[in-house]
Amino acid sequence: MAIGLALNYKDKVKSIHPESLIAYYPLDEERGTAIGDHSLQANHGTATSVILADDTGPDGLPAPRFDGTNSYINIYSSALDTDFSETTGSASVWVRVLNSAQLENTTRRGILALGADTSNIVYIERTTTANTFRIAYIGGGTTDSVSPTFYKDGSYEIPWVHLGVTWDVTNNELKAYVNGVQSGTTQASLGTWSGALASTLCTIGAINTTPASGWSGWIKHVAIWNAELSADDMLRLGTMA
């Protein structure tokens, strides 16, 4: 893909409610361990055992590979905790599994976690059910989630997939998106979140900094807002062009 497309997608992300964009990681670094936040908040992350610039992403720029065992990015900071809203928020990410086996097996694989503890957390992950993702908001031990399924088509190459989530506790709404379109029904009766973000539970590519349930494949364009994005916003994010 052309470099112009990559720059346009970055600009697109940064143009969507920039006042509420609290972290944006294009993940196109080629060396080192520092992961840059391209929002105005400078909530930078640190990579551990991530293979940077391993392949190209949906934008044609370098994409990091996560090895499924040791790789993760820690994005926790006290500033991110201050910026994060457990009441109203959104997240967006592009992912690609390493191979068909990683899509079809029953190993849990974490993509993004933002949590205080396991009873108060936002997850985007691939579940222990084959071909199934889970997009979840857990507040006060009450779980609301959507589990979209994804099957490889007849093409040789497994495509990139866009996943998104919005939550609004006041209006009791959790919405999940796949490739820019809402997946499943809007979940209601969200629980009440308790606690500040934990330094071990704000991760890309695993569900914690152990790291447990590591992602096996590539991840790009992780973005987090402290506002609920609209369906039109998610459609824009789920379209690379």
PASEBA-1860 file (N, C-alpha, C; in nm, 3 decimals):
! residues 241
1> MAIGLALN> 0.083/-0.120/0.000/0.000/0.000/0.000/0.087/0.125/0.000 ~ 0.034/0.233/-0.051/0.109/0.356/-0.061/0.129/0.420/0.075 ~ 0.243/0.493/0.089/0.269/0.564/0.214/0.159/0.664/0.243 ~ 0.102/0.724/0.138/-0.006/0.819/0.157/-0.123/0.759/0.230 ~ -0.153/0.632/0.203/-0.263/0.564/0.272/-0.233/0.552/0.419 ~ -0.107/0.516/0.451/-0.069/0.501/0.591/-0.082/0.634/0.666 ~ -0.031/0.741/0.602/-0.040/0.872/0.667/-0.185/0.915/0.680 ~ -0.266/0.887/0.579/-0.406/0.924/0.587/-0.477/0.852/0.700
9> YKDKVKSI> -0.443/0.723/0.724/-0.510/0.652/0.833/-0.468/0.710/0.967 ~ -0.342/0.740/0.984/-0.298/0.804/1.108/-0.372/0.935/1.130 ~ -0.381/1.014/1.025/-0.451/1.142/1.036/-0.598/1.120/1.069 ~ -0.656/1.013/1.010/-0.797/0.983/1.036/-0.819/0.954/1.184 ~ -0.734/0.868/1.241/-0.748/0.834/1.383/-0.737/0.960/1.469 ~ -0.638/1.041/1.440/-0.614/1.161/1.521/-0.720/1.268/1.502 ~ -0.798/1.256/1.394/-0.904/1.355/1.369/-1.036/1.318/1.436 ~ -1.047/1.197/1.486/-1.172/1.151/1.549/-1.169/1.186/1.697
17> HPESLIAY> -1.245/1.285/1.733/-1.253/1.335/1.872/-1.113/1.349/1.933 ~ -1.028/1.433/1.875/-0.892/1.445/1.926/-0.886/1.491/2.071 ~ -0.988/1.565/2.114/-0.990/1.611/2.253/-1.013/1.496/2.351 ~ -1.062/1.382/2.300/-1.090/1.266/2.385/-0.996/1.150/2.358 ~ -0.906/1.166/2.261/-0.810/1.060/2.227/-0.699/1.062/2.331 ~ -0.693/0.959/2.415/-0.598/0.960/2.526/-0.474/0.876/2.498 ~ -0.478/0.792/2.394/-0.361/0.714/2.356/-0.380/0.661/2.215 ~ -0.274/0.669/2.135/-0.278/0.615/1.999/-0.141/0.560/1.963
25> YPLDEERG> -0.137/0.429/1.942/-0.012/0.360/1.912/-0.020/0.301/1.771 ~ 0.035/0.369/1.669/0.036/0.312/1.534/0.117/0.183/1.526 ~ 0.219/0.172/1.613/0.304/0.052/1.621/0.383/0.030/1.492 ~ 0.444/0.136/1.443/0.530/0.123/1.326/0.678/0.145/1.359 ~ 0.713/0.130/1.488/0.853/0.141/1.528/0.936/0.030/1.462 ~ 1.062/0.061/1.436/1.150/-0.036/1.371/1.262/-0.086/1.462 ~ 1.283/-0.020/1.576/1.389/-0.064/1.667/1.362/-0.011/1.807 ~ 1.433/-0.069/1.904/1.422/-0.023/2.042/1.305/-0.085/2.116
33> TAIGDHSL> 1.274/-0.030/2.232/1.163/-0.079/2.314/1.059/0.029/2.342 ~ 1.088/0.154/2.306/0.994/0.263/2.329/0.882/0.259/2.225 ~ 0.758/0.265/2.272/0.640/0.265/2.185/0.572/0.400/2.199 ~ 0.569/0.474/2.089/0.521/0.611/2.094/0.371/0.625/2.090 ~ 0.321/0.714/2.175/0.180/0.753/2.173/0.166/0.876/2.085 ~ 0.086/0.865/1.978/0.069/0.974/1.884/-0.051/1.062/1.915 ~ -0.114/1.043/2.032/-0.216/1.137/2.075/-0.146/1.257/2.138 ~ -0.224/1.353/2.185/-0.166/1.471/2.250/-0.124/1.443/2.393
41> QANHGTAT> -0.156/1.323/2.445/-0.136/1.295/2.587/0.000/1.236/2.621 ~ 0.072/1.186/2.520/0.208/1.132/2.542/0.210/1.019/2.644 ~ 0.112/0.929/2.634/0.109/0.811/2.721/0.185/0.697/2.654 ~ 0.317/0.709/2.652/0.401/0.616/2.579/0.407/0.479/2.649 ~ 0.442/0.377/2.570/0.451/0.242/2.623/0.590/0.184/2.608 ~ 0.607/0.062/2.661/0.735/-0.008/2.655/0.713/-0.151/2.608 ~ 0.786/-0.191/2.505/0.772/-0.325/2.448/0.870/-0.421/2.513 ~ 0.822/-0.544/2.534/0.906/-0.652/2.583/0.894/-0.770/2.488
49> SVILADDT> 1.006/-0.814/2.433/1.013/-0.932/2.346/0.919/-0.922/2.226 ~ 0.891/-0.802/2.180/0.809/-0.782/2.060/0.901/-0.772/1.939 ~ 0.867/-0.842/1.831/0.950/-0.840/1.711/0.903/-0.723/1.625 ~ 0.970/-0.610/1.638/0.929/-0.489/1.569/0.955/-0.501/1.420 ~ 0.868/-0.434/1.341/0.884/-0.427/1.195/0.901/-0.566/1.134 ~ 0.825/-0.661/1.183/0.837/-0.799/1.136/0.769/-0.820/1.000 ~ 0.664/-0.742/0.974/0.588/-0.754/0.850/0.525/-0.619/0.822 ~ 0.440/-0.611/0.723/0.371/-0.486/0.696/0.226/-0.496/0.743
57> GPDGLPAP> 0.173/-0.385/0.790/0.036/-0.380/0.839/-0.062/-0.350/0.728 ~ -0.188/-0.331/0.763/-0.290/-0.300/0.663/-0.268/-0.165/0.596 ~ -0.182/-0.084/0.657/-0.149/0.048/0.603/-0.022/0.048/0.520 ~ 0.044/-0.069/0.509/0.168/-0.077/0.433/0.292/-0.040/0.510 ~ 0.277/0.000/0.634/0.391/0.034/0.719/0.429/-0.084/0.808 ~ 0.547/-0.079/0.872/0.592/-0.191/0.955/0.492/-0.227/1.063 ~ 0.481/-0.357/1.087/0.392/-0.410/1.191/0.471/-0.502/1.284 ~ 0.449/-0.491/1.415/0.520/-0.577/1.509/0.450/-0.712/1.526
65> RFDGTNSY> 0.532/-0.814/1.546/0.476/-0.948/1.573/0.492/-0.983/1.720 ~ 0.387/-1.043/1.775/0.385/-1.090/1.912/0.397/-1.242/1.909 ~ 0.487/-1.298/1.990/0.523/-1.439/1.974/0.432/-1.537/2.048 ~ 0.330/-1.488/2.118/0.235/-1.576/2.184/0.281/-1.625/2.320 ~ 0.404/-1.593/2.358/0.458/-1.642/2.485/0.518/-1.531/2.571 ~ 0.611/-1.457/2.514/0.685/-1.357/2.592/0.657/-1.213/2.554 ~ 0.589/-1.192/2.442/0.572/-1.056/2.389/0.456/-0.981/2.454 ~ 0.478/-0.855/2.484/0.368/-0.765/2.525/0.420/-0.622/2.526
73> INIYSSAL> 0.326/-0.529/2.526/0.358/-0.387/2.543/0.285/-0.337/2.667 ~ 0.358/-0.280/2.759/0.299/-0.221/2.879/0.271/-0.073/2.851 ~ 0.145/-0.034/2.856/0.111/0.106/2.829/0.068/0.180/2.956 ~ 0.086/0.115/3.072/0.044/0.180/3.197/0.132/0.301/3.229 ~ 0.067/0.404/3.278/0.134/0.517/3.343/0.030/0.584/3.432 ~ 0.076/0.660/3.528/-0.019/0.732/3.613/-0.098/0.833/3.530 ~ -0.034/0.885/3.425/-0.103/0.980/3.338/-0.216/0.911/3.260 ~ -0.191/0.787/3.212/-0.297/0.713/3.143/-0.412/0.685/3.239
81> DTDFSETT> -0.379/0.651/3.362/-0.484/0.626/3.461/-0.569/0.750/3.482 ~ -0.506/0.866/3.484/-0.580/0.992/3.500/-0.669/1.018/3.379 ~ -0.617/0.989/3.260/-0.692/1.016/3.137/-0.804/0.917/3.112 ~ -0.787/0.793/3.157/-0.883/0.686/3.129/-1.015/0.710/3.200 ~ -1.126/0.677/3.131/-1.258/0.685/3.191/-1.323/0.547/3.193 ~ -1.345/0.495/3.312/-1.415/0.367/3.323/-1.564/0.383/3.297 ~ -1.614/0.506/3.296/-1.756/0.533/3.276/-1.793/0.540/3.129 ~ -1.709/0.607/3.050/-1.737/0.625/2.908/-1.607/0.616/2.830
89> GSASVWVR> -1.603/0.528/2.730/-1.480/0.517/2.654/-1.494/0.434/2.530 ~ -1.386/0.426/2.454/-1.382/0.350/2.330/-1.239/0.302/2.306 ~ -1.227/0.195/2.229/-1.096/0.147/2.187/-1.108/0.086/2.047 ~ -0.998/0.091/1.975/-0.995/0.044/1.836/-0.860/-0.020/1.810 ~ -0.858/-0.131/1.734/-0.732/-0.201/1.707/-0.745/-0.285/1.581 ~ -0.635/-0.298/1.507/-0.625/-0.388/1.393/-0.539/-0.507/1.433 ~ -0.582/-0.630/1.400/-0.506/-0.750/1.436/-0.503/-0.848/1.319 ~ -0.402/-0.934/1.322/-0.391/-1.043/1.227/-0.326/-1.161/1.298
97> VLNSAQLE> -0.387/-1.278/1.291/-0.330/-1.396/1.356/-0.213/-1.449/1.274 ~ -0.124/-1.521/1.341/-0.005/-1.573/1.277/-0.037/-1.671/1.165 ~ -0.133/-1.759/1.192/-0.170/-1.861/1.094/-0.308/-1.916/1.129 ~ -0.358/-2.005/1.047/-0.492/-2.060/1.069/-0.502/-2.132/1.202 ~ -0.396/-2.198/1.244/-0.399/-2.272/1.370/-0.425/-2.179/1.487 ~ -0.369/-2.058/1.482/-0.389/-1.963/1.592/-0.530/-1.904/1.592 ~ -0.598/-1.915/1.481/-0.737/-1.871/1.474/-0.832/-1.981/1.520 ~ -0.795/-2.105/1.490/-0.887/-2.217/1.509/-0.863/-2.297/1.636
105> NTTRRGIL> -0.751/-2.273/1.707/-0.728/-2.351/1.829/-0.805/-2.292/1.947 ~ -0.785/-2.346/2.065/-0.863/-2.306/2.182/-0.777/-2.242/2.290 ~ -0.672/-2.174/2.247/-0.583/-2.103/2.340/-0.627/-1.957/2.351 ~ -0.645/-1.909/2.471/-0.682/-1.770/2.491/-0.567/-1.680/2.448 ~ -0.598/-1.572/2.376/-0.497/-1.480/2.326/-0.541/-1.336/2.351 ~ -0.467/-1.265/2.432/-0.502/-1.127/2.464/-0.456/-1.029/2.359 ~ -0.540/-0.931/2.331/-0.507/-0.825/2.234/-0.489/-0.691/2.306 ~ -0.585/-0.655/2.390/-0.578/-0.529/2.464/-0.646/-0.548/2.598
113> ALGADTSN> -0.582/-0.498/2.704/-0.641/-0.501/2.837/-0.622/-0.366/2.903 ~ -0.727/-0.318/2.969/-0.723/-0.196/3.048/-0.800/-0.224/3.175 ~ -0.730/-0.244/3.286/-0.803/-0.288/3.404/-0.743/-0.248/3.537 ~ -0.829/-0.249/3.637/-0.787/-0.230/3.776/-0.757/-0.366/3.840 ~ -0.840/-0.464/3.808/-0.823/-0.603/3.850/-0.912/-0.686/3.759 ~ -0.920/-0.815/3.783/-0.997/-0.901/3.692/-1.147/-0.880/3.704 ~ -1.192/-0.807/3.806/-1.334/-0.775/3.821/-1.370/-0.638/3.767 ~ -1.269/-0.564/3.722/-1.290/-0.429/3.668/-1.191/-0.409/3.555
121> IVYIERTT> -1.235/-0.441/3.432/-1.141/-0.444/3.321/-1.215/-0.440/3.186 ~ -1.150/-0.383/3.088/-1.194/-0.389/2.949/-1.100/-0.482/2.875 ~ -1.155/-0.581/2.804/-1.076/-0.678/2.731/-1.112/-0.676/2.582 ~ -1.012/-0.693/2.497/-1.034/-0.740/2.360/-0.941/-0.860/2.345 ~ -0.995/-0.975/2.313/-0.916/-1.097/2.312/-0.974/-1.201/2.218 ~ -0.894/-1.304/2.191/-0.943/-1.423/2.123/-0.966/-1.528/2.231 ~ -1.085/-1.587/2.233/-1.124/-1.671/2.346/-1.074/-1.814/2.329 ~ -1.112/-1.898/2.426/-1.077/-2.040/2.422/-1.170/-2.119/2.330
129> TANTFRIA> -1.262/-2.050/2.265/-1.346/-2.112/2.163/-1.289/-2.080/2.026 ~ -1.274/-2.180/1.943/-1.213/-2.161/1.811/-1.285/-2.053/1.731 ~ -1.208/-1.972/1.659/-1.259/-1.870/1.567/-1.342/-1.762/1.637 ~ -1.324/-1.745/1.766/-1.410/-1.654/1.841/-1.328/-1.551/1.918 ~ -1.364/-1.424/1.900/-1.308/-1.314/1.978/-1.403/-1.281/2.092 ~ -1.354/-1.204/2.190/-1.442/-1.153/2.295/-1.406/-1.008/2.321 ~ -1.510/-0.926/2.323/-1.497/-0.784/2.354/-1.582/-0.760/2.478 ~ -1.516/-0.725/2.589/-1.585/-0.729/2.718/-1.558/-0.606/2.803
137> YIGGGTTD> -1.660/-0.569/2.881/-1.647/-0.470/2.987/-1.690/-0.537/3.116 ~ -1.602/-0.543/3.213/-1.633/-0.602/3.343/-1.624/-0.492/3.447 ~ -1.735/-0.464/3.515/-1.739/-0.362/3.618/-1.797/-0.417/3.746 ~ -1.722/-0.410/3.855/-1.771/-0.462/3.983/-1.804/-0.610/3.977 ~ -1.733/-0.685/3.891/-1.757/-0.828/3.878/-1.869/-0.866/3.783 ~ -1.939/-0.766/3.729/-2.046/-0.792/3.633/-1.990/-0.786/3.491 ~ -2.005/-0.893/3.415/-1.948/-0.902/3.282/-2.053/-0.878/3.174 ~ -2.023/-0.785/3.087/-2.099/-0.766/2.963/-2.003/-0.788/2.848
145> SVSPTFYK> -2.039/-0.874/2.753/-1.947/-0.904/2.645/-2.020/-0.945/2.518 ~ -1.948/-0.933/2.409/-1.993/-0.980/2.277/-1.882/-1.069/2.224 ~ -1.919/-1.180/2.161/-1.820/-1.276/2.112/-1.835/-1.297/1.961 ~ -1.781/-1.207/1.882/-1.791/-1.223/1.737/-1.704/-1.337/1.687 ~ -1.748/-1.403/1.582/-1.671/-1.511/1.522/-1.608/-1.464/1.393 ~ -1.496/-1.524/1.360/-1.425/-1.489/1.237/-1.368/-1.616/1.177 ~ -1.396/-1.639/1.051/-1.347/-1.757/0.982/-1.264/-1.715/0.861 ~ -1.153/-1.783/0.843/-1.069/-1.756/0.727/-1.145/-1.793/0.600
153> DGSYEIPW> -1.138/-1.705/0.500/-1.202/-1.736/0.374/-1.110/-1.825/0.289 ~ -1.141/-1.841/0.165/-1.065/-1.933/0.081/-0.931/-1.880/0.034 ~ -0.899/-1.754/0.065/-0.773/-1.697/0.020/-0.656/-1.755/0.099 ~ -0.538/-1.745/0.041/-0.418/-1.802/0.104/-0.383/-1.726/0.231 ~ -0.394/-1.596/0.226/-0.347/-1.512/0.335/-0.461/-1.475/0.429 ~ -0.436/-1.486/0.559/-0.535/-1.444/0.659/-0.536/-1.291/0.663 ~ -0.652/-1.229/0.649/-0.657/-1.082/0.642/-0.645/-1.017/0.779 ~ -0.616/-0.889/0.776/-0.624/-0.806/0.895/-0.771/-0.785/0.932
161> VHLGVTWD> -0.797/-0.776/1.061/-0.933/-0.756/1.112/-0.932/-0.635/1.205 ~ -1.033/-0.550/1.191/-1.048/-0.437/1.282/-1.149/-0.473/1.391 ~ -1.112/-0.446/1.516/-1.201/-0.469/1.631/-1.217/-0.339/1.708 ~ -1.338/-0.311/1.751/-1.364/-0.189/1.826/-1.463/-0.213/1.938 ~ -1.458/-0.127/2.037/-1.550/-0.135/2.150/-1.582/0.005/2.200 ~ -1.708/0.026/2.240/-1.747/0.147/2.311/-1.826/0.109/2.435 ~ -1.809/0.187/2.541/-1.886/0.162/2.663/-1.936/0.293/2.722 ~ -2.055/0.289/2.776/-2.117/0.403/2.842/-2.198/0.349/2.959
169> VTNNELKA> -2.140/0.356/3.077/-2.204/0.298/3.195/-2.331/0.373/3.231 ~ -2.331/0.504/3.215/-2.449/0.584/3.250/-2.571/0.541/3.169 ~ -2.550/0.513/3.041/-2.659/0.470/2.954/-2.668/0.318/2.940 ~ -2.585/0.245/3.017/-2.587/0.098/3.017/-2.571/0.041/2.877 ~ -2.461/0.078/2.811/-2.439/0.032/2.674/-2.295/-0.013/2.652 ~ -2.281/-0.134/2.603/-2.155/-0.184/2.552/-2.179/-0.228/2.409 ~ -2.096/-0.175/2.316/-2.111/-0.211/2.175/-1.977/-0.262/2.123 ~ -1.984/-0.369/2.045/-1.866/-0.426/1.983/-1.874/-0.408/1.832
177> YVNGVQSG> -1.758/-0.390/1.769/-1.752/-0.366/1.625/-1.647/-0.456/1.562 ~ -1.679/-0.508/1.443/-1.585/-0.585/1.363/-1.581/-0.523/1.224 ~ -1.462/-0.482/1.183/-1.444/-0.417/1.053/-1.539/-0.300/1.033 ~ -1.558/-0.225/1.142/-1.634/-0.102/1.137/-1.784/-0.113/1.154 ~ -1.834/-0.236/1.167/-1.979/-0.259/1.176/-2.010/-0.324/1.311 ~ -2.120/-0.279/1.376/-2.153/-0.335/1.506/-2.178/-0.485/1.495 ~ -2.122/-0.559/1.590/-2.135/-0.705/1.596/-2.221/-0.742/1.716 ~ -2.323/-0.823/1.694/-2.409/-0.863/1.804/-2.498/-0.749/1.850
185> TTQASLGT> -2.565/-0.770/1.960/-2.657/-0.670/2.014/-2.588/-0.583/2.118 ~ -2.642/-0.465/2.139/-2.591/-0.377/2.244/-2.616/-0.440/2.380 ~ -2.510/-0.451/2.460/-2.520/-0.511/2.592/-2.558/-0.403/2.694 ~ -2.643/-0.441/2.789/-2.695/-0.345/2.886/-2.661/-0.388/3.028 ~ -2.699/-0.302/3.123/-2.681/-0.329/3.267/-2.535/-0.347/3.304 ~ -2.452/-0.252/3.262/-2.311/-0.257/3.296/-2.290/-0.237/3.446 ~ -2.193/-0.308/3.500/-2.163/-0.296/3.643/-2.086/-0.169/3.675 ~ -2.073/-0.141/3.804/-2.002/-0.022/3.851/-1.856/-0.054/3.876
193> WSGALAST> -1.771/0.012/3.803/-1.626/-0.009/3.810/-1.573/0.039/3.945 ~ -1.474/-0.031/3.997/-1.408/0.010/4.121/-1.258/0.000/4.105 ~ -1.185/0.105/4.137/-1.041/0.100/4.139/-0.973/0.173/4.025 ~ -0.848/0.211/4.049/-0.765/0.274/3.948/-0.700/0.168/3.860 ~ -0.655/0.209/3.742/-0.585/0.117/3.655/-0.463/0.060/3.725 ~ -0.438/-0.069/3.705/-0.324/-0.136/3.765/-0.205/-0.136/3.670 ~ -0.086/-0.127/3.724/0.035/-0.121/3.641/0.060/-0.251/3.566 ~ -0.005/-0.359/3.608/0.015/-0.489/3.543/-0.097/-0.525/3.446
201> LCTIGAIN> -0.199/-0.440/3.435/-0.318/-0.476/3.357/-0.352/-0.374/3.248 ~ -0.251/-0.306/3.196/-0.271/-0.215/3.084/-0.173/-0.258/2.975 ~ -0.218/-0.348/2.891/-0.126/-0.416/2.801/-0.183/-0.432/2.660 ~ -0.091/-0.437/2.565/-0.119/-0.473/2.427/-0.049/-0.606/2.402 ~ -0.122/-0.703/2.346/-0.060/-0.829/2.310/-0.058/-0.935/2.417 ~ -0.121/-0.909/2.529/-0.135/-1.007/2.638/-0.240/-0.951/2.734 ~ -0.286/-1.034/2.828/-0.389/-0.984/2.921/-0.328/-0.922/3.046 ~ -0.195/-0.936/3.064/-0.127/-0.872/3.176/0.023/-0.873/3.147
209> TTPASGWS> 0.101/-0.823/3.241/0.245/-0.814/3.220/0.319/-0.939/3.262 ~ 0.250/-1.048/3.293/0.320/-1.172/3.332/0.419/-1.219/3.225 ~ 0.389/-1.224/3.097/0.259/-1.200/3.033/0.181/-1.330/3.018 ~ 0.051/-1.324/3.040/-0.037/-1.439/3.022/-0.119/-1.423/2.895 ~ -0.153/-1.535/2.835/-0.241/-1.538/2.717/-0.193/-1.443/2.608 ~ -0.068/-1.460/2.568/-0.009/-1.372/2.469/-0.067/-1.390/2.330 ~ -0.076/-1.280/2.257/-0.122/-1.280/2.120/-0.016/-1.343/2.030 ~ -0.059/-1.420/1.932/0.031/-1.480/1.835/-0.003/-1.425/1.697
217> GWIKHVAI> 0.072/-1.325/1.656/0.044/-1.257/1.530/0.083/-1.111/1.538 ~ 0.017/-1.028/1.461/0.053/-0.887/1.448/-0.061/-0.798/1.500 ~ -0.023/-0.680/1.548/-0.119/-0.581/1.598/-0.077/-0.443/1.547 ~ -0.176/-0.363/1.510/-0.149/-0.227/1.463/-0.258/-0.131/1.511 ~ -0.223/-0.005/1.517/-0.318/0.107/1.534/-0.411/0.089/1.656 ~ -0.351/0.077/1.774/-0.429/0.069/1.897/-0.460/0.212/1.941 ~ -0.589/0.242/1.957/-0.630/0.377/1.996/-0.735/0.368/2.106 ~ -0.728/0.463/2.200/-0.818/0.464/2.317/-0.870/0.606/2.336
225> WNAELSAD> -1.001/0.617/2.358/-1.066/0.745/2.385/-1.137/0.740/2.520 ~ -1.154/0.855/2.583/-1.237/0.862/2.703/-1.374/0.921/2.671 ~ -1.424/0.883/2.553/-1.559/0.921/2.507/-1.613/0.804/2.426 ~ -1.746/0.796/2.419/-1.810/0.692/2.338/-1.814/0.737/2.193 ~ -1.747/0.663/2.105/-1.750/0.695/1.963/-1.883/0.651/1.901 ~ -1.919/0.716/1.792/-2.043/0.683/1.723/-2.020/0.567/1.627 ~ -2.129/0.514/1.574/-2.120/0.408/1.474/-2.046/0.459/1.350 ~ -2.067/0.583/1.313/-1.997/0.641/1.198/-1.847/0.650/1.224
233> DMLRLGTM> -1.810/0.686/1.347/-1.668/0.691/1.384/-1.605/0.553/1.368 ~ -1.673/0.450/1.418/-1.619/0.315/1.410/-1.611/0.266/1.266 ~ -1.706/0.307/1.184/-1.701/0.269/1.042/-1.578/0.331/0.976 ~ -1.547/0.453/1.010/-1.427/0.517/0.958/-1.301/0.446/1.004 ~ -1.296/0.409/1.132/-1.180/0.340/1.186/-1.164/0.200/1.128 ~ -1.275/0.137/1.092/-1.271/0.002/1.038/-1.246/-0.003/0.889 ~ -1.220/0.113/0.830/-1.191/0.121/0.687/-1.052/0.181/0.672 ~ -0.960/0.106/0.614/-0.822/0.155/0.605/-0.808/0.269/0.504
241> A> -0.883/0.265/0.395/-0.870/0.369/0.292/-0.919/0.503/0.344
END
